[in-house]
Amino acid sequence: MTASCHLHALSAYVPDAILTNDDLARMVDTNDQWIVERTGIRRRHRLDAGANASDLGVAAARLALDRAALDAASLTHVMTATCTPDLLSLSVACIMAGQLGAGPVMAFDFGAACTGFLYGLSLGQSILAQNPASRILFVCTEALSRRVNWQDRGTCVLFGDAAAACVLSGDARQGQAALEDVICHSDGTQRDLITVGGGTACTYELGQPVRDDFFISMQGRETYKHAVRQMVNVCEDILSRNALHMSDIGLFIPHQANMRIIEAVGSRLKITPEQLFTNVEHYGNTSSASIPLALSEALAAGRVKPGTRVLMTAFGAGLTWGAALLRF
Ligand SMILES: CC(C)(COP(=O)(O)OP(=O)(O)OC[C@H]1O[C@@H](n2cnc3c(N)ncnc32)[C@H](O)[C@@H]1OP(=O)(O)O)[C@@H](O)C(=O)NCCC(=O)NCCS
């Protein structure tokens, strides 16, 4: 099923507070050199006490609606990718729709971890195939600092908080970018490699302190191997089924998890420095928000011109992974 799906008004928001590698070195046994050498990350943003994923998402959504000159009341859907929702129920999308004044829209969250942006593009395409007049506010928002185990040096250095939002519609005239293709995959047999706790599998009695299972846990080495292999494979698949080569790609935006993963994927796919965009240094891994945050910065930096074809790929808990092609 193919349908016209156009992305526009992409906007991102990060909270003000910054946590540097030196800040982390005061909390756990780590240091700036180790973190930079193994991950490329130098700092990450962290939301304030009392704020939640919905607050970041609303801030990004307001920027997107302003940019699109759209009234929230004209939306038909609010769709949120997040693995750190405010609550197990109700959805972040409902909270945001209420705060934005979106009216009785269809509002829902979905969980695809760091592949959330690509899964959302695929979902948006399906919604637009059903009703081409749909106007979807798509928000990726993550409050990962709320599920980071600040005693686990193997994971606490990796993650940051951020949100990004865009409007998906079938109207080419409004479109900044056309979705040319998207592939989404999963492998639930590898579900233990990365988990974020806090769901009903974390069983607690009232008053009992939380345990490690409440927080992000990850088998770093194994995750690394799967991430590189699957992102390379899915990029080769999407290029081949569209009869494209890497030389047809103007900009490559991989999930910003870790510079070493990005470099390994880039060297296998023979990406040139001119094709690659990264900002993991400034934000760490912001899960579903990572690709749209990078894409919005690439747009602001003038790295995308009319006609530029952008290849994006992501990998995350589930396991999930995928790739998508956008044409500006
Ligand atoms: C997390 C990651 C950077 C760790 O690098 P690594 O080279 O695999 O390191 P290991 O986990 O094997 O640990 C090596 C040593 O470094 C130590 N170490 C781990 N984190 C550390 C830190 N922040 N500072 C200092 N030392 C650290 C370990 O304890 C271990 O010490 P030991 O040898 O004394 O036991 C790497 O595995 C990785 O990038 N994995 C993928 C992570 C990711 O991107 N996940 C999200 C995908 S969506």
The ligand as an SDF file (V2000), in Angstrom:
LIG
                    3D

 48 50  0  0  0  0  0  0  0  0999 V2000
   27.7300    0.8200   26.0280 C   0  0  0  0  0  0  0  0  0  0  0  0
   29.0440    0.7210   25.2900 C   0  0  0  0  0  0  0  0  0  0  0  0
   29.5340    2.1280   24.9290 C   0  0  0  0  0  0  0  0  0  0  0  0
   30.0740    0.0850   26.1930 C   0  0  0  0  0  0  0  0  0  0  0  0
   31.2990   -0.0480   25.5160 O   0  0  0  0  0  0  0  0  0  0  0  0
   32.0430   -1.4600   25.5270 P   0  0  0  0  0  0  0  0  0  0  0  0
   33.3230   -1.2620   24.8460 O   0  0  0  0  0  0  0  0  0  0  0  0
   31.0970   -2.4820   24.9280 O   0  0  0  0  0  0  0  0  0  0  0  0
   32.2560   -1.6860   27.0580 O   0  0  0  0  0  0  0  0  0  0  0  0
   31.8310   -2.9360   27.9560 P   0  0  0  0  0  0  0  0  0  0  0  0
   30.3610   -2.8340   28.2750 O   0  0  0  0  0  0  0  0  0  0  0  0
   32.3060   -4.2090   27.3490 O   0  0  0  0  0  0  0  0  0  0  0  0
   32.6390   -2.6220   29.2410 O   0  0  0  0  0  0  0  0  0  0  0  0
   34.0840   -2.5300   29.1970 C   0  0  0  0  0  0  0  0  0  0  0  0
   34.5260   -1.9940   30.5260 C   0  0  0  0  0  0  0  0  0  0  0  0
   34.1800   -0.6210   30.6170 O   0  0  0  0  0  0  0  0  0  0  0  0
   33.4710   -0.4080   31.8390 C   0  0  0  0  0  0  0  0  0  0  0  0
   32.5320    0.6750   31.6720 N   0  0  0  0  0  0  0  0  0  0  0  0
   31.2250    0.6150   31.2590 C   0  0  0  0  0  0  0  0  0  0  0  0
   30.7010    1.8510   31.2660 N   0  0  0  0  0  0  0  0  0  0  0  0
   31.6810    2.6920   31.6590 C   0  0  0  0  0  0  0  0  0  0  0  0
   31.7370    4.0730   31.8570 C   0  0  0  0  0  0  0  0  0  0  0  0
   30.6750    4.8690   31.6360 N   0  0  0  0  0  0  0  0  0  0  0  0
   32.8960    4.6050   32.2670 N   0  0  0  0  0  0  0  0  0  0  0  0
   33.9710    3.8640   32.4900 C   0  0  0  0  0  0  0  0  0  0  0  0
   33.9860    2.5250   32.3360 N   0  0  0  0  0  0  0  0  0  0  0  0
   32.8470    1.9530   31.9210 C   0  0  0  0  0  0  0  0  0  0  0  0
   32.8000   -1.7210   32.1310 C   0  0  0  0  0  0  0  0  0  0  0  0
   32.4550   -1.8390   33.4900 O   0  0  0  0  0  0  0  0  0  0  0  0
   33.8680   -2.6860   31.7190 C   0  0  0  0  0  0  0  0  0  0  0  0
   34.8090   -2.7590   32.7700 O   0  0  0  0  0  0  0  0  0  0  0  0
   35.5280   -4.1540   33.1280 P   0  0  0  0  0  0  0  0  0  0  0  0
   36.2760   -4.5300   31.8970 O   0  0  0  0  0  0  0  0  0  0  0  0
   36.3710   -3.7720   34.2930 O   0  0  0  0  0  0  0  0  0  0  0  0
   34.4110   -5.1010   33.4320 O   0  0  0  0  0  0  0  0  0  0  0  0
   28.9120   -0.1280   23.9840 C   0  0  0  0  0  0  0  0  0  0  0  0
   28.6840   -1.4890   24.3260 O   0  0  0  0  0  0  0  0  0  0  0  0
   27.7830    0.3280   23.1180 C   0  0  0  0  0  0  0  0  0  0  0  0
   27.8790    1.3530   22.4750 O   0  0  0  0  0  0  0  0  0  0  0  0
   26.6900   -0.4450   23.0350 N   0  0  0  0  0  0  0  0  0  0  0  0
   25.5030   -0.0470   22.3100 C   0  0  0  0  0  0  0  0  0  0  0  0
   24.7420    0.9230   23.1870 C   0  0  0  0  0  0  0  0  0  0  0  0
   23.6100    1.5880   22.4960 C   0  0  0  0  0  0  0  0  0  0  0  0
   23.8200    2.4390   21.6810 O   0  0  0  0  0  0  0  0  0  0  0  0
   22.3900    1.2180   22.8550 N   0  0  0  0  0  0  0  0  0  0  0  0
   21.2150    1.8360   22.4190 C   0  0  0  0  0  0  0  0  0  0  0  0
   20.8080    1.3120   21.0970 C   0  0  0  0  0  0  0  0  0  0  0  0
   19.2750    2.0120   20.6840 S   0  0  0  0  0  0  0  0  0  0  0  0
  1  2  1  0
  2  3  1  0
  2  4  1  0
  2 36  1  0
  4  5  1  0
  5  6  1  0
  6  7  2  0
  6  8  1  0
  6  9  1  0
  9 10  1  0
 10 11  2  0
 10 12  1  0
 10 13  1  0
 13 14  1  0
 14 15  1  0
 15 16  1  0
 15 30  1  0
 16 17  1  0
 17 18  1  0
 17 28  1  0
 18 19  1  0
 18 27  1  0
 19 20  2  0
 20 21  1  0
 21 22  1  0
 21 27  2  0
 22 23  1  0
 22 24  2  0
 24 25  1  0
 25 26  2  0
 26 27  1  0
 28 29  1  0
 28 30  1  0
 30 31  1  0
 31 32  1  0
 32 33  2  0
 32 34  1  0
 32 35  1  0
 36 37  1  0
 36 38  1  0
 38 39  2  0
 38 40  1  0
 40 41  1  0
 41 42  1  0
 42 43  1  0
 43 44  2  0
 43 45  1  0
 45 46  1  0
 46 47  1  0
 47 48  1  0
M  END
$$$$
